[in-house]
Each structure stands twice: as structure tokens, then as C-alpha cells.
Amino acid sequence: MKRIVLYRSKTGFVKKYANWISKALHAELKDVEDVEFSKMENYGLVIFGGGLYAGGINGLKYIKKNYHLIENKELIFFLTGASPGREEEIDEVLKRNFTESQLQKIKFFYLRGGFDFDKLGFIDKLLMRVMKSYLNHKKEKTADDIGMLEAFEKPVNFAFEKNISELVEYVEKLETR
Ligand SMILES: Cc1cc2nc3c(=O)[nH]c(=O)nc-3n(C[C@H](O)[C@H](O)[C@H](O)COP(=O)(O)O)c2cc1C
């Protein structure tokens, strides 16, 4: 089964995972913005990865626009955020971004990324400065709030190659079904 990994990455965390996955699975690798969906008939498996941005998924708009061209393939999506990826949070993100039938069809993984303020673009920096000020003024800070505030001072990285193993095993099992 021919495989392709499509991704969209702002500061490099999703790109790192996309690279590791494409190598481990001998899959082609492309930025989702550059892909010609009409020429994808040869692929049996499409893996898409995008970062979480305020509950949205970076790059998902390209997938949604062309979903009718890939919905008959095996689909695996991985989401990458700075948060630990608690089940309730991820469920919420999935419900907000996908239809019931997409949720049934697509296999999802959460691969924790990190946070690198200096690499963000102008708008994202602005948004994050607002968030930083909000967190600084919050009276009772949670452990996540404190972790986020620390991440503004120096980049944090939770993206490790070993995190892809569950996804890779899932693909290997698909092939033997
Ligand atoms: C404006 C903004 C909003 C974000 N929202 C979330 C979020 O809702 N949940 C989360 O886990 N991480 C969030 N993040 C963190 C990114 O998802 C994280 O840095 C991820 O690793 C980015 O991957 P990328 O640089 O490859 O796009 C946000 C970051 C920014 C700048």
C-alpha cells in the first residue's frame, strides 16, 4: 500500500514528527499546502499531521476541502500541541473539528510537541502575549498555567521519535489485516 505523510507546521514540531513517521513507514512526505489531491489515487494510506492552535488544527482546511478525494483511503491523523494531551481536551478538539462520520473513519493520535515563542509569526506572538498577560494575572494558577508561563522564557520540547511507535505499529497491523 503506497503511503504519504502530509503535514503543516509553524515552528517545526509537527515537521519533526512527519519526518520521523515518513522515514519509519517509507512514506512520501509533503507539506499539505503543496499537495495535488487530484493526483492521489495511487495512495492507499494518507497520514496527516497538524498543530493545535486555540482548539483549531493547522492545515486541516486543505484536508477538509479535498476530503472527498481521500475518504476512501486508510486515514490516520496526528495532532501536535504543547499540552500533555489529556483525553477530555483531545476529545473536545476532535468533536469541534470533525463530523461524526469522520470521527468513525479516521484513526487519531496525539503526539506532544512543544513551544518555541521566538519562532512564531507576528500574529501568533501577539496572541500569545495576550495569553501570557492573562496567565500572569490569574490568581490561582494550575500546573499547566505555570508550565506555559515558563515556556515563554525558554523553548520546551516534548517531541521525541519514540512517541511515534504506537502510530507505526498501528500501520503495520493494518497491512496484515
Ligand atoms: C496562538 C497559539 C495557540 C495555541 N493553542 C494550543 C492549544 O489549543 N492546545 C495545545 O496543546 N497547544 C497549543 N499551542 C501550542 C502549539 O500547538 C505547539 O507549539 C505545537 O508544538 C506547534 O507545532 P508546529 O510548530 O509544528 O505548528 C498554541 C500555540 C500558539 C502560538
The ligand as a Gaussian input file, in Angstrom:
#p B3LYP/6-31G(d) Opt

LIG

0 1
 C       -1.670000      31.030000      19.229000
 C       -1.346000      29.650000      19.710000
 C       -2.359000      28.807000      20.155000
 C       -2.062000      27.511000      20.622000
 N       -3.077000      26.704000      21.051000
 C       -2.804000      25.466000      21.543000
 C       -3.842000      24.618000      22.018000
 O       -5.024000      24.959000      21.964000
 N       -3.500000      23.412000      22.544000
 C       -2.183000      22.987000      22.604000
 O       -1.933000      21.888000      23.104000
 N       -1.170000      23.755000      22.119000
 C       -1.453000      24.979000      21.593000
 N       -0.437000      25.770000      21.084000
 C        0.929000      25.221000      21.021000
 C        1.270000      24.570000      19.663000
 O        0.274000      23.649000      19.290000
 C        2.600000      23.837000      19.793000
 O        3.617000      24.789000      19.935000
 C        2.910000      22.858000      18.650000
 O        4.048000      22.114000      19.017000
 C        3.149000      23.612000      17.360000
 O        3.583000      22.773000      16.333000
 P        4.124000      23.415000      14.959000
 O        5.119000      24.454000      15.348000
 O        4.762000      22.320000      14.203000
 O        2.941000      24.022000      14.236000
 C       -0.710000      27.046000      20.616000
 C        0.309000      27.906000      20.146000
 C        0.003000      29.181000      19.699000
 C        1.122000      30.051000      19.195000

